[in-house]
Amino acid sequence: MAAATHLQRAWSTSAASGGGTSTLHTPGDKGGLHTTHEQHSMLRTDVKKLGRMLGQAISVHSGDEIFQKVERLRLLAKQWRDGDASALQSLNEEVATFTGDEHYHVARAFANFLALANTAETFNKVRRLRTELTSTTEILPLPLREDTCLGNIQRLLNEAKIPSDEIYQAIISQKIELVLTAHPTEVNRRTYLNKHKKVAMDMEKLHFQGKLTPYEKSEVEKSMKREITSIWNSEMIRRTKPTPVDEARSGLAVVEQVLWDAVPSFLRKLDATMEMKLGKRLPITAAPVCFASWMGGDRDGNPFVTPQITRTVALRARWQAMRLLLRDIRELKMVLSSTKCSEELRMHVGKDAREPYREVVKVIEEDVEATIEIINNLFAPDGSLMATEMPQLPIMSTPQVLDKLLLLHRSLCETQQALLADGLLVDTIRRLKCFGVSLLPLDIRQESTVHTETLDAITRYLGLGSYAQWDEDTRMSWLNKELTAKRPLLPKEQPLASNQDFNFSPAVVDCLETFRMIVEMGEESLGAYVISMSKAPSDVLAVKLLMKEFGLKRNMRVVPLFETLDDLNQSADTMETLFSHPWYRGHIQGKQEIMIGYSDSSKDAGRLAALWSQYEAQERLAGLGKKHGVELTFFHGKGGTVSRGGNPCMYKALVGMPPNTLKGRFRVTEQGEMITQNFGHRAVAEATLDLYNAGVLAEFFQPPVEPPPAWRDVMKQLADVGCQHYRATVRGDPRFVPYFRAATPEQELGSANIGSRPQKRRPGGVETLRAIPWVFSWTQTRLHLSAWLGVGEALETIMASPKQAPTLVEMYKHWPFLYTNMDLVDMILAKADKDIAENYDRLLVLDSEQLKLGAELRVKLEDTCTAVLKLSGHQKLQQSNLVLQWAIVLRNAYVDPLNILQAHVLKRLRTEAYSSEEEKLRLQDALVVTINGISAGMRNSG
């Protein structure tokens, strides 16, 4: 056991050197790298500098009175954090005197400061990455760290003694797909984000661009002040909810502005790393990482995502892909002026072609231009799509372009021009392998109940009775018969909406039209069909039947999403039935994707029960795949927060996955503000791609940690006790729902215009509330209840047992799964603040019984902190994470006033304590600003 632990815990903080030359570093190591203290000092200097510039802009453009109020609150917050208990009351008294206008401007000041602090943190991350690479005399393509590809390859070679060929095959075979989703806890406008990017670019100019002259430095400083002034004077609030097309534009912008360059740049560095350490290069057609999107395809509970919206987004994505490709193709036409070519290329272009490479590139250019023009003509001047079907385009598939570029590459290599081949041409080939000609293939997602309603309408129309009322055996029998039948269920060429014989509801017509749209779309425009709330085998076969009904020829992936605790526990039985089903087994051709839901299971049963249920479900499903000879890919539906499966330490999360579940294949959602954090800057995006690839590679060779029976027994009890206490509060306590709605801004979140999707799947209580507003609400009040409720009681129960307590400690020390997840709870507890949460209660909760519940929950929070510290053996939360400790201290002076402001604004709006309609509107604006600001302060907010 001890020998394997070194690998299983993602190594110790001082792994051995590799090859006798390079030393593997972890952040904070000495030996050329900045220490953690130095990094923090530089970050503080940057934050203060940006804060001064913001303060100047506030004074000039909003008056010194507003600036002084901001400073007064900041100093009071600092005094409170320094131990002056009366300062919190002073904060409340000060804020209670504010007018609506003062609430708004003061909130804007703190929210903007936190956004600038985030910009400084991003820049500090970039600076740290560059420092790691420049602090050595070696030419290192990637940092030499435990969570990078270079560090992993070196460790696998020198410590694990893995043959280089095995490592090489693992890298070129692995497939990581990152799915950008529009569960937008990203509350900021794109305009606002772009201004912050410009500030970051100016910071980089000051730090990285060599020795600037005094004049040049002055000009960059002026540029920063200009942008920060523009930020202050710009609209911070979305006045209307974003449409699904707006959300999709955000995803496309990330590709255009960052990923289009970051992906080939990272792959070039991975290529150099492999050549340096393994003696073999990354094949130019290898695509270890690719991207997809749910933006414009996810219609689960979102009535605004219609078939026409999906067409619109898919065509816009193709148009964007063609524009980006055209830029590369035109540059290639300038670069590839050589006249030396292979016989293969000569035969392709003809003997009279003077510039053979340009002849081929010119054909591609013409096809790309024609594709752009056709797509342009499909849209009206107002941006709406006029076409109701996917047109045939000059470029429909990636091979149409890729094959020609590979021909050019072969010719250059065969004629001793490999150096020329290895430039822009290789980058363009790699972009095509990653993004294709559709840029971001769309997954379609719909809830299983919609398919049930649709088939129910069809069976009623056919006079067969009610599909919705049939039991599972009856459904499966009918589905099996219809899947193998040759006749259609509905008359062809009949209008679905206007046909009086059908009498289908709008929801049924929309569902059927979605399948019609899927059939007409080009294959590369769509990815998988995800069925949310999958509960039974019939949920999967229902989608297959609807695809058959509209004549889908290609084998589109159908992905059941298991979300609730019960559905996860029954997932293996569901898939066993499907894998044993002759038609289905033959149809999937030995491959199956399964999505694991993190958000709803955690909301349903609490953190620990959800974790263990997800773990065991993946274990059982992996065994099932092996039994039936089916290659499984798990799709992880994670959010930004710990409550929703998010993990800031993704590398450790990857190596802590259940054994035999990754096998080099990993699909995961990137949601909300995490897209901006992970992919908003090229250097950070490259580091994120490095981390994902390193984690999947490390997990592939890691000796599996099979939890022994004693560990499983303890984990099951943790899950059961945690679930029992979680549900006793959330479901069993009649005070809880009214308390939740009184103590948090849950009821007001709709006014924040955060996303296009309604907050609830359907009318009802907390159980119908989506996981995002559920988590977001608790994050705003700093109680973070959704991440820890039930954890303390579960840990206390086990640690009180003389027999089980030592087992739990052993699990924590030697099981990456438990250690990583407990560390995440530790992190959230470090961000929580009972006094801030209590302040919300004092101002907003009127019922005495609900106030008692709030006090009880805060006691639970303290008890959970005690239990987590007892398990870890630490004296304080996040004891070894100095960076986070300092970040929390730095941010508290700005987040605390926002929490006070938010609570007072909520009170005034709910009690109608405003002098005019104008002041009411100003208070509503102030509320939205506080929501934005607190989200920025918490980082992983929803």
Secondary structure, DSSP 8 states (H G I E B T S, - for coil): -HHHHHHHTT--TT---BTTTB--B-TT--SSS--HHHHHHHHHHHHHHHHHHHHHHHHHHH-HHHHHHHHHHHHHHHHHHTT-THHHHHHHHHHHT--HHHHHHHHHHHHHHHHHHHHHHHHHHHHHHHHHHHSSSS--SS--BTTSHHHHHHHHHHTS---HHHHHHHHHH-EEEEEEE------S-HHHHHHHHHHHHHHHHHHHSSS--HHHHHHHHHHHHHHHHHHHTS--S-SS---HHHHHHHHHHHIIIIIHHHHHHHHHHHHHHHHHHHS----TT--SEEEEE-TTTB-TT-TT--HHHHHHHHHHHHHHHHHHHHHHHHHHHHH-------HHHHHHH-TT-SSHHHHHHHHHHHHHHHHHHHHHHTB-TTS-B--SS----S--STHHHHHHHHHHHHHHHHTT-HHHHTTHHHHHHHHHHHHTTTSS-EEEEEEHHHHHHHHHHHHHHTTS--GGGS-HHHHHHHHHHHHH-SS-SS-TT--TTT-TTT---HHHHHHHHHHHHHHHS-GGGEEEEEEET--SHHHHHHHHHHHHHTT--S--EEEEEE-SHHHHHHHHHHHHHHHT-HHHHHHHTTEEEEEEESHHHHHHH-HHHHHHHHHHHHHHHHHHHHHHT-EEEEEEE--SSGGGT--S-HHHHHHTS-TTS-TTEEEEEEETHHHHHHHSSHHHHHHHHHHHHHHHHHHHHS------HHHHHHHHHHHHHHHHHHHHHHTT-TTHHHHHHHHSSGGGGGGG---SS-SBSSSSSGGGB-HHHHHHHHHHTT--HHHHTTHHHHHHHHHT-TTTHHHHHHHHHH-HHHHHHHHHHHHHHHH--HHHHHHHHHHH---HHHHHHHHHHHHHHHHHHHHHHHHHT-SSTTTT-HHHHHHHHHHHHHHHHHHHHHHHHHHHHHHT--SSHHHHHHHHHHHHHHHHHHHHHHSS--
